[in-house]
Amino acid sequence: MLSMKIIYGITKSNFGGAQRYVFDLAREAKECGHDVAVMCGGNGALVEKLKAEDIRVITIPHMHRDISLVDELRSLYFIFRTLYEEKPDVFHTNSSKMGGIGNLAARFAGVRKIIFTGHAWEFNAPRPWYAKFAIKFFTWITIILSHKTICVSEKTMRDVSGFPFIKHKLVVVHNGIEKFEILPREQARAELGIDGDELVVGTLAELHPVKGLDILLEAWEMFSKRHNAKLVIFGEGEARDELGELAELLKIEDSVEFKGYTENARKYLSAFDIFVLPSRSEAMPYTILEAGLAGLPIVATNVGGIPEIIEAGISGVLIDPEETDTLFSTLILLTENKDLRKRLGEKLKENIERNFSVEKMAEETSNLY
């Protein structure tokens, strides 16, 4: 493939799932010999990681998640001017705000190929009907302004395929993951202060209502009466205080550890016996890919693209959202059947290694450029 100039755009520069996606694609594109830059707001962990890979970063001065009409207009002009001067062959946008503003600026600047990735649709989160309607309308406009829109799962594509005039723009490219450092089990447990033989259930998730961690705590209240075990939660977010208060109310605070934001938390996955993600809504969560690649048995909700990774009963356990009793009984089943845990973990790891690699994701994405 001929060398191209590619600019990736994303709203925030923290290091969540969408930022990891941008980082992986930018690094893979650079290794293929393309001229690559990433445009983003802020100066977070994504920026540091990109600079460590010698990938150019273009900081948008007024780009942030909160809505401000003045700042959005400033960002629109900044992105337009940058694209007009840089003249990239491809502008690949990510996240709803960057998608909307960036795609419009790219159209004004005459960019040859505008790609947008829908990591998750905001209208799937619990909101009033009028908010969902407005978000759907702006999502539709964002897709209209793109030349191609990548959906990270079949479910993500189905969610928008009924919108008018866009079906030909949609393509599914699953997220991919590469092998990463995982600490030996004994070392991971020692660093986390966990007894060697203690059963550990864990998760890596943003502490946000959509992740359903309140359901996990309610199930844990029943489970902890039957088994001496530890629940470990890595992550930070707006629901942190509320979840802590719920743990105290349920009188389970002694068996639940909130680890907060931890750099490279996935290296501690070896300390877990069971991984749980009880989300109310998802697209294609990296944490499922990480836990699966670590060989863990997973209990997750049957939402978004999760069933495209996990085959129920074969490579993991899928339950419906909000099902506290089902989550409780599933934890009991897996706790009391070590062979089942081993079999589910091995099957899922095989599937992820075969079908969800970074190389596969990058190749399918570059074919759209």
N, C-alpha and C positions, 0 to 999 in steps of 0.2 A: 504494500500500500504506500502511496506517495505521502510524504510528510505534510501534515496539516497544522494550522494554527488553531488551537482549541482553548476556549475559555470556559471554565466551569463557574457557575454562580450559585450561591446559597446565602440565605438571610443571616444566620448566626454562625459564629466561629467556635462554639463549644464543640464537644466531641460525642454527640449522640449518633444514632443510627444513620441519619441522612448525611452527616458530616463524614462518617467513616466511609460511606458509599462514595462520596466525592473524592476523598483522599485515595481510596483504592483505585478508582478510575483514572485520576490524575497521574498517579504513580505508574500505572500500567501504560497509559498513553505516552508518558515521558520515556519509559523504557523501550517503547516501539519507535522512538525517534521523532515524535511530534513536538512542536513548540507549544508548551502547556502553561497556563496560568489559572489561578483561582481567584474569583472576585467574591468578597464576603464582607459582612459587617463585623466590627469588633476586632479584638486581638487575643482570642482565646486559644485553646489547646490545638484546634485545627491548624491555626497559623503556625504555631511552633512545630508541629509535625511536618507540615509542608516545607517549611524552611529547612528542616533537618534533611529533607530529601532533595534540596536545592530546586524546589518548585516555586516559581514566582507568585507572589500574593499581591492582589490589588485590593486595598481596603476602601470600603465605601463609608465615608464619614458619618452619614446620617441614617444608615440602615440598621434597624433594630426591630424586635418582634412587636413591640407596642405600636398601635396605630396613631399616626399623626399626619394630617393632610400636608402640612408644610414639609415635613421630613420626607414624605413619600414623593412629593414633587422634586425635592432636591435630589433624592436617590434616582428618580427617573432621569433627570438631566445628567447626573454624574455617569450613570450606566450608558446612556445614549452617547455622550461625548467620548467615553472610553472606547466603546465599540466602534464608533465612527473613526477614531484615530487608530485603533489597533487593527481593524479590519480582519477579524478572525474568520476562518472558514466555518467554524462551528461554535455556537454558544449554547451550552448545556445547562439549563436552570434546574434548581431543586428547591423544594419548600414552597408553600403557597404564595407568600409575599414576593419572593424573588421571582417565582414563576410569572405572576401577574405583571409586576412592574418591569422585570427583566425582559419578558417576551415582547411587551409593548415597545420598550426602548430598542430592542433588537430589530423589530419590524421597521421602526423609524430610521434606524441606522443601515438598513438594507443587508443584514447578515444573511448569508446564503442558506445556512441550515440551522434552525432553532429546534433544539431538543428539550423537552421538559419531562422530568421524572416525578410522577405522583407517588410519593412514599406512603402516604396515608391521606385519606380524604377527611377533612375537618368536619364535614357534615355528618359523618358517622358517629361523632362524639355526642353524648347527651346534651342537647340544646333545645330551646324553644323552636317551634315549627318555622317561625318567621326568620330566625337566624339560620336554620338549615337551608331555607329557600334562598336567602341572600348568598350564602356560601356556595351553594350549588350553581347559582348564576355566575359568580365570579370564577368558579372552577371551570365552567363551560367556556367562558371568555378566554381563560388562560390556555385551555387546550386548543381553541380556535386559532389563537395567535401562534401556536407552535406548528412546526412542520410534521413532527412526530412526537407522540407522548408515550413514554415508557411507563407501564404499569408493573409493579413489582410482584404481582400475583394475578392469577386468573380471576379471583374474587374482586380485586381492585379494578380490573378492567370491566367486569360485569356491572360494578356499581355505577359506571359512567357511560356504558355502551349504549344506553337508551337516549342519551342526549342527542339533539339534532345536529347533523352535518359533521360529526367528528369520528364516526366509527372507523373510517379509513385511516385515521391518524394514530390509532391505538395499537400498541404491540406489547406483549408480555416478555419481560426479561427478569428472571428471578435474581434476587440478591445472591451474592457469592461470598465465600469466606475462605481464607487461607489458614494453614496450620499456624498455631501460636504457642507461646510458652505456657506450659501448665506445670505448676510445682508438683513434686512428689507428694503423695497424699499425706505422709507423716509430717513433712515440712509445712504444707499448707495448714494442716490442723494445728500444729504447734504455733505458727504465727498468728492464727486466729484465736488461740487459747482454748481449743476444743480437746476434750479427753479422747484418747485414741480409739476407744470402742463405742463412743456415743453416736447414736443415729442422728444425722444432720439432714434436714430438709432446707433447701435454700432457693433464692431467686436473685436475679440481677434485673432491676427495673427502675424506671423513673417513678418517684413516689407521687403519682397522679391518680385521680379517681378512676380514669379509664383502665388502669392496670388491675383493678379488682383486688387489691391487697387487703381491703377490709373483709372480703369474702374469705381470703386465706386465713386471716386472724380469727375469724369466727369458727372456721373449720378446725383451726389449731387449738382453740379452747376445748373442743370436744376430744380431739386427738391426744392432747397432752394429759388428759385424765387416764388414758389407756396405756401410754408409752412414755418412758423417760427419754426425751429427745430435745434437740435444739433446732429452732427456726432462725436462719440467718438471712438477713435482707440487705443486699448491697444496693445503694442508690440514694438519691436525694431528690427533693421536689416539693411542690406546694402542699402536699398532703402529709408531710412529715409529722407535724404537731398533732394533727387529727388522728393519725395512725398510732402514734405513741399514747395518746389519751385513750384510744380504743383498747390497746393492749393492757393498760392499767385497769380500765373498767372491767375487762374480761378476766383480770387477775392472772395474766399469762406473761407479765413483763419479765419474770425470772427465766423463762425459757425462750424468749425472743430477743434477738440482738439486731439492732439497726446499725449497720456499719457506715452509713452515710456514703458520700462520694469517695471512692477509692480508685486511685490511678491503677489502670490495668487490672481491674477486679477479676477478670475472667481467669487469671492465673490461679485463683483460689478455688476454681470449680472442682478440682480433685478432692477437696475437703467434703463435698456434698455426697450424700447417698441417693437423694431424689431431688429433682429440679421441678419447680412449679411456676407456671405463668397463667394466672386466672383472669386474663384480660377481658374486658367488656367489648373491646374493639382492637383490631390489629390490622396491619397490612402484611408485611413479611419481616417479622422481628429477628434481628441479629442474635438476640440472646438465646433463641431456640436453636439457631445454627451453632452457636458457641457451645451451649450445653450438650448438644448432640455430638459435636465433634470431640467433646471431652468424654464421650461414652456414657453419659448419664441417662437413666430412665427419666422420662419427662411426663408430667401431667400438665396439660394445657387445655384451654378452652377452644371449642370448635368454631373459631371466628377467623375472618380474614383469610390470609394465605397459610395459616398454620396447618390445615388439613392437606395442603399441597406438599408439606414437609413430612408430616407424621401420618402414617397409616394406622388408623385406630386398631388397637389390639395386636398389631404386628411390630410397630416401631415406637410405640408410645401409647398413652391413654388420653383420649379426648373427652371432655365433658362440656356440658352447656354452661354458659355464663350464669352467674348468680346462684349456682347450685352448691350451696354450702354442705348439705348432707352428702351429696355425691362426691365432693372433694374429700370430705372426711373419710368416707368408706373406701375411696381409692387409696388414700394414704395408708389406711389400715392394711389393705390388700398388698400393697407394694412392700410395706414394712415387714410383713410376715412371710413374704415370698422372695427371698434373695435371688433365686434362680430366674424368676420372672424379671426382676430388675436388670439382671445381667443380660438376658436375652433381648429385652427391649432396647437397652443401651447399645448393644452391638449392632442390631439391625439399623437403628437410626444413624449411627456413625457411618456405616457402609453407604447408606443412601446419600448422606451429605457429602462424603468424599467423592462419590460418583457424579452427583447431579448439581451440587451447589458450590462450585469452586469459583474463586475470583477470576481465574483465567477464562472460564466459560462465560461469566458475566461480562467481562471486558471485551471478549471477542464478539459476542452478540450485540453489544452496545456499539462497538466500532463499526459494525456492518451498517448501522443506521446513519453514520456520519458521511 
